[in-house]
Amino acid sequence: MNYQELERAHILCTAREIVDNSGWQVLQLEDIQRRAGVCDRSFHRHFSCLESLFSALLRDEIRSAVRQLRHATRQSKRPVERVRSYIATMVDYAYPVERRGRASALAAIWLEHSGNHVDENEALVDELIDPLREAIRVGCQTGEMSSQCPDDDALSIFHLVTGMILTQAAFGRHATAEYLEETAMNAVARALGFTEQ
């Protein structure tokens, strides 16, 4: 990495620490610059405004989740195991207490950001869904599961799981991660017509 890449990464890391510790609502440009030890010009060399920093944080977090989802689903042999790994990884990624604040912050940023960057958001969601979509397609090819439209089913499963996670985080209900995984997996098994062995 060259100096500019390191500086950009440092600014992002500083902003991520502030979000993790205090929430995104208190994130202010001057605070980030002070804590990162960069001047206004250095900040703007990488980010045009605070919203562009939010967008970069969101993209980085989603790409990290995508890497973890791909890794988890590649570890499993059978399509049903890949679907379970996907669901478990989604829950494990966003649901633990130490990540709930970040998940809530990112959800809020996503919602605020969504109207302005529809194409970018759809591409990010597509990246998140891709490992699940692939598992469903393979499952249909091997006869382990049934789906009229793997793309639509993958999107529905994604929304089911993320909705469960965000609802639990936002409303302070504290179902266990195992309960969320099992509930989602049971619904998915019925929808895709498989039984776990």
MARKOLNU-865722 format. One record per residue (C-alpha): residue in one letter; z, x negated, y. Coordinates in steps of 0.05 Angstrom, whole numbers, plus 5000, padded with zeros to 4 digits. Layout:
<atoms>
AZXY...
</atoms>
This chain:
<atoms>
M500050005000N498449765069Y503249835129Q500350505152E500950815083L508150565078E509750845147R506751525129A510651535063H517051355100I516151915150L514952415093C521052145055T525352215117A523052935129R524153105055E531352835060I532653265121V529853885086D533953745024N540453635063S539854135120G534054605106W527154645138Q529555085195V532954495229L527154015220Q525253765289L520153245308E525052835349D530152825292I524852585242Q522452045289R529551805303R531651795230A525151475208G525450965264V518451125290C515951285359D511951895379R505351515375S506851265304F508551965281H502252255311R497951715279H499552055213F501052785232S498053185289C504253625294L510353865255E506154375218S501553835191L507853465166F510054115132S503254175100A503653455074L510653575046L508154205011R502053854982D506153254958E511253704924I505954134890R502153524866S508653254837A509753914801V502553894775R503553194746Q509853434711L506454064684R500553664658H505153164625A509453704592T503654104565R500153484538Q506353314497S505653954456K500554034401R499954794392P497755244448V504055684442E508355054449R504154854510V505455534542R512955464528S512854754557Y509355004619I514455554631A520355094616T517654554663M516455064719V523655304712D526554604705Y522554364765A524754884816Y530955224788P536554714783V541854794837E540054134869R532754354877R533855084898G534354904971R527854524969A524455084929S526755594980A524555155038L517755025007A516855764993A518355925066I513655385090W508355635041L509056355067E508756135139H502955665125S499056135079G495356545131N492455925164H490255535103V488056045050D482855595016E487654995013N493155434985E488655734932A486455044910L493854824904V495555434863D489555314820E491954604806L498854884787I495755394740D490654954707P495054674650L497055384632R489955644636E487755094589A493255254539I491255984538R483855814529V485455354470G490055884441C484556394443Q479655904411T484455764354G486456494345E493756364362M493456834421S488957364451S486657424523Q480957814554C481157354614P485156704609D484556574683D487657244702D493057184649A494856474672L495356714744S499757304723I504356854683F504856364741H506856934788L511857204737V515356534729T515256334803G517457034822M523456994775I525356304801L524756484874T528357144866Q534156794832A534356244885A533556704945F538557234925G543756764897R543557064827H545156534778A541856694712T541356074669A534855684664E534755844590Y535156594605L529356544653E525156144603E526656624546T525357244588A518756974613M516656724544N518157404512A513857754563V508257244555A508457294479R507658054482A502058004533L498157474495G499657744426F503257164392T509757064359E513456414362Q514856044297
</atoms>
